[in-house]
């Protein structure tokens, strides 16, 4: 995971669509289907977080390699129009999903205390709706940079971590 502000990256609604595309097209097929992980994805929380993740992943190194290839894959992304429309609808639906009162209050508090403009969510939605395949392909190089520069942390069994050639240091969290 990485903070896009620390990396000097500006984000808009197209990042949400990129997260949906990467999660449900590339990463799902590469890490879940081919690699056997229970789940995987890419999160893009506007101006706060960019994060690749896998869970219950039996093989760390192949997943790291596949994550490293995500930007290259996105740079050549050629969706059919109907599928692309589905990615946009999915992103907007997630953005506009109804929330229970506690969750809505929490979100509004976060937006207030982080000094978000009143129309911030509307701008994000507009950015999602304005996303084109060209805009996503243009994010490919930046996605590659995130995959390369973001710190790596693995929670898992010692044996899986020790099999990795990623130079990870195993630390026992539970005794």
C-alpha positions in Angstrom: 0.0 0.0 0.0 1.1 3.5 -0.6 -0.1 7.1 0.0 -0.5 8.8 -3.4 0.2 12.1 -1.8 3.7 10.9 -0.7 4.3 9.7 -4.3 3.2 13.1 -5.8 0.2 11.5 -7.6 -3.1 13.4 -8.3 -6.2 11.2 -8.3 -9.6 11.5 -9.8 -12.6 9.3 -10.4 -10.8 7.3 -13.2 -8.7 5.7 -10.5 -11.9 4.0 -9.1 -12.6 2.6 -12.5 -9.0 1.4 -12.8 -9.3 -0.3 -9.5 -12.4 -2.1 -10.6 -10.9 -3.1 -13.9 -7.6 -4.4 -12.4 -9.5 -6.2 -9.5 -12.1 -8.0 -11.6 -10.3 -8.5 -14.9 -6.5 -8.8 -14.6 -5.8 -9.6 -10.9 -8.8 -12.0 -10.6 -7.6 -14.0 -13.6 -3.9 -13.9 -12.8 -3.8 -14.2 -9.0 -7.1 -15.9 -8.1 -7.7 -18.2 -11.0 -4.1 -19.0 -12.1 -2.4 -18.5 -8.7 -4.9 -20.0 -6.4 -5.3 -17.2 -3.9 -8.6 -16.9 -2.2 -9.0 -13.3 -3.2 -7.1 -10.3 -4.6 -7.6 -6.8 -5.8 -6.4 -3.2 -6.2 -7.8 -0.3 -4.0 -7.7 3.3 -5.0 -9.0 5.5 -2.2 -8.9 9.0 -3.7 -6.0 11.0 -2.4 -5.4 8.5 0.5 -4.4 5.0 -0.6 -3.2 2.9 -3.5 -3.0 -0.8 -2.5 -2.6 -4.2 -4.2 -3.7 -7.1 -2.0 -4.1 -10.8 -2.0 -5.4 -13.0 0.8 -5.0 -16.7 1.6 -2.4 -16.7 -1.1 -0.4 -19.9 -1.4 2.5 -18.4 -3.4 3.9 -14.9 -2.7 6.5 -14.6 -5.5 4.2 -15.3 -8.4 1.6 -12.9 -7.0 4.3 -10.2 -6.7 5.3 -10.8 -10.3 1.7 -10.6 -11.5 1.2 -7.4 -9.5 4.3 -6.0 -11.1 2.7 -6.7 -14.5 -0.6 -4.9 -13.7 0.5 -1.5 -15.1 1.8 -3.0 -18.4 -1.5 -4.9 -18.7 -3.5 -1.8 -18.1 -1.4 0.1 -20.7 -2.7 -2.3 -23.3 -6.3 -2.6 -22.0 -8.7 -2.9 -24.9 -12.2 -3.6 -23.5 -15.3 -4.2 -25.5 -17.8 -1.3 -25.1 -20.3 -3.3 -23.1 -17.8 -4.6 -20.6 -16.3 -1.2 -20.2 -19.7 0.3 -19.5 -20.2 -2.4 -16.8 -16.9 -1.4 -15.1 -18.1 2.2 -15.0 -21.5 1.3 -13.7 -20.0 -1.0 -11.0 -17.6 1.8 -9.9 -20.4 4.4 -9.7 -22.8 1.9 -7.9 -20.1 1.3 -5.3 -19.6 5.0 -4.9 -23.3 5.7 -4.5 -24.3 2.6 -2.5 -26.8 3.4 0.3 -25.3 3.5 3.7 -26.7 2.9 7.2 -26.8 6.0 9.4 -23.6 5.2 11.4 -21.6 4.6 8.2 -22.9 7.7 6.6 -22.1 9.8 9.7 -18.6 8.3 9.8 -18.0 9.2 6.1 -19.4 12.7 6.5 -17.2 13.2 9.6 -14.1 12.1 7.7 -14.9 14.4 4.8 -15.4 17.3 7.2 -12.3 16.8 9.3 -10.1 16.2 6.2 -11.5 19.4 4.8 -12.9 17.9 1.6 -14.9 20.3 -0.6 -18.7 19.9 -0.3 -18.9 18.7 -3.9 -16.0 16.3 -3.6 -18.1 13.1 -4.0 -19.9 14.6 -7.0 -16.5 15.4 -8.7 -15.3 11.8 -8.1 -18.5 10.5 -9.7 -18.1 12.8 -12.7 -14.6 11.6 -13.1 -15.8 8.0 -13.1 -18.4 8.7 -15.7 -15.9 10.6 -17.9 -13.4 7.7 -17.8 -12.4 6.3 -21.2 -10.2 3.3 -22.1 -7.5 5.8 -23.1 -7.6 7.4 -19.6 -7.1 4.0 -18.1 -4.2 3.1 -20.4 -2.6 6.4 -19.5 -2.6 5.2 -15.8 -0.6 2.1 -16.7 2.9 3.6 -16.1 1.8 5.1 -12.8 0.3 1.7 -11.7 3.7 0.1 -12.5 5.4 2.7 -10.3 3.0 2.0 -7.4 3.7 -1.8 -7.7 7.4 -1.1 -7.7 7.7 1.6 -5.0 4.9 0.7 -2.5 6.1 -1.1 0.6 5.4 -4.8 0.8 3.9 -6.5 3.8 2.8 -10.1 4.1 0.7 -11.7 6.9 0.8 -15.4 6.6 2.2 -18.7 7.6 6.0 -18.8 8.3 6.5 -21.6 5.7 4.9 -19.6 2.9 6.9 -16.5 3.8 10.2 -18.5 4.0 9.5 -20.1 0.6 9.5 -16.6 -0.9 12.5 -15.1 -2.6 11.3 -11.6 -2.0 13.7 -11.0 0.8 11.0 -10.9 3.4 11.8 -11.1 7.1 9.4 -13.4 9.0 8.3 -12.0 12.3 6.1 -14.0 14.7 3.1 -12.0 15.7 1.6 -14.6 17.9 3.5 -16.8 20.3 
